[in-house]
Amino acid sequence: MSRFSTLPSNASAPPFDEAAEARALQAFLGAQDPVDVQAAQWHTRQEQGLSDAEQAELLQWLQASTRHAEAFGRIATGVASLRALPANAVAQWRASQQASQPASAAATPKPAPAMPAPARPRPWFQLLLPSPRALALCTALLMALGLGWQQWMQPVYSAHYVAERGQRQSVQLPDGSTLDLDADTDAQVRLYRHRREVQLAHGQAMFSVAPDASKPFEVQAGPARVTVVGTRFSVRYRQDGVGAGQVRVEVQEGRVRVAAAQAPQTAVLLTAGQTTQVAAYGLLAPVGSVAPDSVGLWRKGLLRFDHTPLAQALQEMERYGPTGLVLRDPAVAALPIGGSYATARPAEFANMLTLVLPVRLVPGTDGRAEIAARH
């Protein structure tokens, strides 16, 4: 049976003290460079939307001084870094800050130590952050937007979907996107204020993404990252069977960006009727062609094989239900098979094997039939 769980995004977050955050914000801004504060204020207003007159005023302010443009650029870069930071890295960063600074530190000044404390190695994720000064100002900027650090980084929707073997599941997401899960598929969905994310642990899924340029939609699957705004495409990532370890992306409509997680600079842009694969070690395959109406054939109850070893083809069929077939001869298991087969009719698949391959079915005492070589 398919199952899923939906959790409120702030289920584990502590209460947000708006008054305390506002006081901390005002105290912080009072100690900053006025140009940086102005840049933060302009960026905040731009996030909320500027009129034509206000946009012209912003442009005039940017052109008035190179310091203005540089400060505004630092804010924009810092906010982008914060938004792109993985949630687990944010949690680690917050924990490290809380551990290194007692709750009373802000209220009670501490005397300078006689000798400087030894420097602690920086966690890897801090290398992705802007400078400490810019980081603090960007954090304050997020608070100025009325969200607060914790609320900003938490998803507004989170759900875990699992389609068991022999089952398929179709999910309508709150943003209007549709997610179709094939049998034996595990996917975690998180919708944030400025991005949408699906982590495909294993299996394959068809995505119909509701267009929203302000909230890019990203699918993370093994070594691949697939980013879109609005389109229809499929992603397959299995750790066993056909194409084990690699990620296959096929586009039915629109455009998607496919990149290796370890080398995002080598991304390719796919359009309708195109496909590519990302190998387990991160290498992108050349872009290939695929008939748009054949993308996600499993949704129609069909599996298509193309010179697929019989053992892998049988494993794929078994995801949809028992076939009653068994392989013992390695030479037979390696025989290539092609064609399309109905996942709901395993007996038909068994009979077809004797017609397209030099094999025979040998009934066993356990009720299963062995696929053996024809002599």
C-alpha positions in Angstrom: 0.0 0.0 0.0 1.2 3.5 -0.7 1.8 5.7 2.3 2.8 9.2 3.0 3.2 11.5 6.0 2.8 15.3 6.0 4.4 17.3 8.8 3.9 21.0 9.6 7.1 22.9 8.7 7.5 24.5 12.1 6.8 21.3 14.1 10.2 21.4 15.9 10.9 25.1 15.8 10.9 27.0 19.1 8.5 29.9 19.5 9.4 33.1 17.6 9.6 36.1 19.9 8.9 39.0 17.5 9.4 41.7 20.1 12.8 40.4 21.1 13.8 40.0 17.4 12.8 43.6 16.7 14.8 44.9 19.6 17.8 42.9 18.6 17.4 44.2 15.0 17.3 47.8 16.0 20.4 47.4 18.3 22.3 45.7 15.5 21.4 48.2 12.8 22.4 51.1 15.1 26.0 49.8 15.1 26.3 49.3 11.3 27.6 51.4 8.5 24.7 53.7 7.4 25.4 52.8 3.7 25.0 49.0 4.5 21.8 49.8 6.4 20.5 51.8 3.4 21.4 48.9 1.1 19.6 46.4 3.3 16.5 48.7 3.4 16.5 49.1 -0.4 16.9 45.3 -0.9 14.0 44.7 1.5 11.8 47.2 -0.4 12.8 45.6 -3.7 11.8 42.1 -2.4 8.4 43.5 -1.5 8.0 45.2 -4.9 8.9 48.6 -6.2 6.8 51.1 -8.2 8.3 52.6 -11.3 9.1 55.8 -9.4 10.8 53.8 -6.6 12.8 51.7 -9.0 14.1 54.9 -10.6 15.0 56.2 -7.1 16.8 53.0 -6.3 18.8 53.3 -9.6 19.7 56.9 -8.7 20.9 55.8 -5.3 23.0 53.0 -6.8 24.6 55.4 -9.3 25.3 58.1 -6.7 28.3 56.2 -5.3 30.3 53.0 -5.9 30.0 52.3 -2.2 26.2 52.1 -2.7 26.4 49.6 -5.5 29.0 47.5 -3.7 26.9 47.4 -0.5 23.8 46.5 -2.4 25.7 43.8 -4.3 27.0 42.3 -1.0 23.4 42.1 0.4 22.1 40.4 -2.7 24.9 37.9 -2.8 24.6 37.2 0.9 20.8 36.7 0.8 21.2 34.3 -2.1 23.8 32.3 -0.2 21.6 32.1 2.8 18.6 31.0 0.8 20.6 28.3 -1.0 22.2 26.9 2.1 20.9 23.4 2.9 18.6 23.2 6.0 21.0 20.7 7.8 23.9 23.2 7.4 21.7 26.0 8.8 20.9 23.8 11.8 24.6 23.0 12.4 25.5 26.7 12.1 22.9 27.8 14.6 23.9 25.1 17.0 27.6 26.1 16.8 26.7 29.7 17.5 24.5 28.9 20.5 27.2 26.6 21.8 29.9 29.2 21.6 27.8 32.1 23.1 25.9 31.6 26.4 22.5 33.2 26.6 23.7 35.9 28.9 26.6 36.9 26.7 24.6 39.7 25.0 23.5 41.3 28.3 26.8 40.9 30.3 30.0 42.0 28.7 32.9 39.7 29.4 36.5 40.9 30.1 39.0 40.4 27.4 40.9 37.1 27.9 44.6 37.3 28.8 45.5 35.3 25.7 43.5 34.8 22.5 41.5 31.6 22.4 42.7 29.0 19.9 40.9 29.2 16.5 38.5 26.4 15.9 38.4 24.8 12.4 35.4 26.2 10.4 32.8 23.6 9.4 32.7 23.0 5.6 29.4 24.8 5.2 30.7 28.1 6.6 33.0 28.3 3.6 29.8 28.9 1.6 28.7 31.8 3.7 29.6 35.5 3.1 31.9 37.3 5.5 30.8 37.5 9.2 29.8 41.1 8.8 27.8 40.5 5.6 26.2 37.4 7.2 25.0 39.3 10.2 23.6 42.0 8.0 21.8 39.5 5.8 20.4 37.8 8.8 19.1 41.1 10.0 17.6 41.7 6.5 15.6 38.5 6.7 14.3 39.6 10.1 13.4 42.9 8.6 11.3 41.0 6.1 9.2 39.9 9.1 10.1 36.2 8.9 13.0 35.7 11.2 15.9 33.2 10.7 14.1 30.1 11.9 10.9 30.8 10.1 12.7 31.7 6.9 14.7 28.5 6.7 11.8 26.2 7.5 9.7 24.7 4.7 6.1 25.8 4.6 5.1 22.3 3.5 6.9 19.0 4.0 5.7 15.5 3.1 7.2 12.0 2.7 5.7 9.8 0.0 6.4 6.1 -0.5 4.9 3.9 -3.2 5.3 0.3 -2.4 6.1 -2.5 -4.9 3.1 -3.2 -7.0 1.6 0.2 -6.3 1.6 3.7 -7.9 0.7 7.0 -6.4 -0.4 10.4 -7.8 0.1 13.4 -5.5 -1.3 17.0 -6.0 1.1 19.4 -4.2 -0.1 22.7 -2.6 1.7 24.7 -5.3 -0.4 23.1 -8.0 2.4 20.7 -9.2 1.6 17.0 -9.7 3.9 14.2 -8.7 3.3 10.7 -10.1 5.3 8.0 -8.3 6.1 4.6 -9.9 6.1 1.4 -7.9 8.9 1.0 -5.3 9.6 4.8 -5.1 10.5 7.0 -2.1 10.3 10.8 -2.3 10.6 13.7 0.2 8.9 16.9 -0.8 9.7 20.3 0.8 8.2 23.6 -0.3 10.0 26.7 0.9 9.1 30.4 0.5 11.4 30.9 -2.5 12.1 27.4 -3.8 10.6 23.9 -4.1 12.5 20.7 -3.5 12.0 17.0 -4.0 14.6 14.4 -2.9 14.1 11.2 -4.8 15.7 8.5 -2.5 15.1 5.8 -5.1 12.6 4.9 -7.8 11.2 7.0 -10.6 8.6 9.8 -10.8 6.9 12.0 -13.3 6.7 15.7 -12.5 4.2 18.2 -13.8 5.5 21.5 -12.3 3.3 24.5 -11.8 5.1 27.5 -13.4 6.4 30.0 -10.8 9.6 31.9 -11.8 10.0 33.1 -8.2 10.2 29.6 -6.8 12.5 27.3 -8.9 11.7 23.5 -8.6 14.6 21.3 -7.9 14.8 17.5 -7.9 17.7 15.9 -6.1 18.4 12.3 -7.1 21.7 10.6 -6.3 24.4 12.3 -8.2 22.1 14.6 -10.2 20.3 17.9 -9.7 17.4 18.8 -12.0 16.1 22.4 -11.9 13.0 23.7 -13.6 10.4 26.5 -13.5 7.5 24.9 -15.2 7.5 21.7 -17.3 6.7 17.9 -17.5 9.6 15.5 -17.1 10.6 12.2 -15.6 13.5 11.3 -13.3 14.7 7.7 -12.7 17.2 6.8 -10.0 17.6 3.2 -8.8 20.4 1.6 -6.9 19.8 -1.8 -8.5 18.5 -3.2 -11.7 18.5 -1.3 -15.1 20.9 1.6 -15.0 21.8 1.0 -11.3 23.3 4.1 -9.6 22.7 6.5 -12.5 20.0 9.1 -12.9 18.0 9.3 -16.1 16.0 12.5 -17.0 13.5 12.7 -19.9 11.6 15.8 -20.8 8.1 15.8 -22.2 7.4 19.5 -22.2 9.3 22.7 -21.3 12.9 22.9 -20.3 15.0 21.5 -17.4 18.5 22.0 -16.3 20.5 18.9 -15.4 23.7 19.0 -13.5 26.0 16.7 -11.6 25.8 17.4 -7.9 29.6 17.6 -7.6 30.1 19.7 -10.7 27.1 22.1 -11.2 29.1 24.1 -13.8 28.8 21.3 -16.3 25.0 21.5 -16.5 23.1 20.9 -19.7 19.7 22.3 -20.7 17.2 19.8 -22.0 14.1 20.7 -24.0 11.0 18.6 -25.0 12.0 15.3 -26.6 15.5 15.2 -25.0 17.1 13.0 -22.4 20.4 12.6 -20.6 21.9 10.6 -17.8 24.2 11.3 -14.9 26.5 8.5 -13.9 27.0 7.4 -10.3 30.4 9.1 -10.3 28.9 12.3 -11.6 29.7 12.3 -15.4 27.0 13.8 -17.7 26.2 11.7 -20.7 25.6 13.4 -24.1 22.1 14.7 -24.8 19.9 12.1 -26.6 16.5 12.0 -28.1 13.3 10.5 -26.8 9.7 10.5 -28.1 7.8 12.9 -25.9 4.8 10.6 -25.7 7.0 7.7 -24.5 8.2 9.6 -21.4 7.0 7.9 -18.3 5.5 4.8 -20.1 5.2 3.1 -16.7 2.2 5.4 -16.0 0.5 3.6 -18.8 1.4 0.2 -17.3 4.2 -0.5 -19.8 7.9 -1.3 -19.5 10.2 -0.9 -22.5 13.5 -2.7 -22.8 16.3 -2.1 -25.3 19.0 -4.7 -25.3 18.4 -5.1 -21.5 20.0 -8.2 -19.8 17.2 -10.6 -19.0 18.1 -10.6 -15.3 17.6 -6.8 -15.1 14.3 -7.0 -17.1 13.0 -9.6 -14.8 13.9 -7.5 -11.8 12.0 -4.5 -13.3 8.9 -6.6 -13.8 9.1 -7.9 -10.2 8.6 -4.3 -9.0 5.0 -4.5 -10.1 4.2 -7.9 -8.8 5.5 -11.5 -8.7 6.2 -13.1 -12.1 6.7 -16.7 -10.8 9.9 -16.8 -12.8 13.5 -17.6 -11.6 16.9 -17.4 -13.2 19.8 -19.7 -12.3 21.9 -19.9 -15.5 24.3 -16.8 -15.8 24.4 -17.2 -19.6 20.6 -17.0 -19.8 20.5 -14.1 -17.3 22.8 -12.1 -19.6 20.6 -12.6 -22.8 19.5 -9.2 -24.2 15.8 -8.5 -24.5 13.8 -5.7 -26.1 10.3 -4.6 -26.7 7.4 -3.3 -24.5 5.6 -5.4 -21.9 2.5 -4.9 -19.8 3.3 -4.7 -16.1 -0.1 -6.0 -15.1 0.3 -9.2 -17.1 3.3 -11.1 -15.9 2.1 -14.4 -17.4 2.1 -12.7 -20.8 5.7 -11.6 -20.2 6.7 -15.2 -19.4 5.1 -16.6 -22.6 6.8 -13.9 -24.7 10.2 -14.9 -23.4 10.0 -18.3 -25.2 9.1 -16.5 -28.4 11.8 -13.8 -28.5 14.7 -15.6 -26.8 16.2 -19.1 -27.1 14.8 -20.2 -23.7 12.2 -22.5 -22.2 10.2 -22.5 -19.0 10.8 -25.4 -16.6 8.2 -25.8 -13.9 9.6 -26.3 -10.4 8.2 -28.0 -7.3 7.9 -24.6 -5.6 5.3 -23.4 -8.1 7.8 -21.2 -9.9 9.2 -21.7 -13.4 12.9 -21.6 -14.2 13.9 -19.7 -17.4 16.4 -22.2 -18.9 18.3 -22.4 -22.2 16.6 -24.1 -25.0 18.4 -27.2 -26.1 
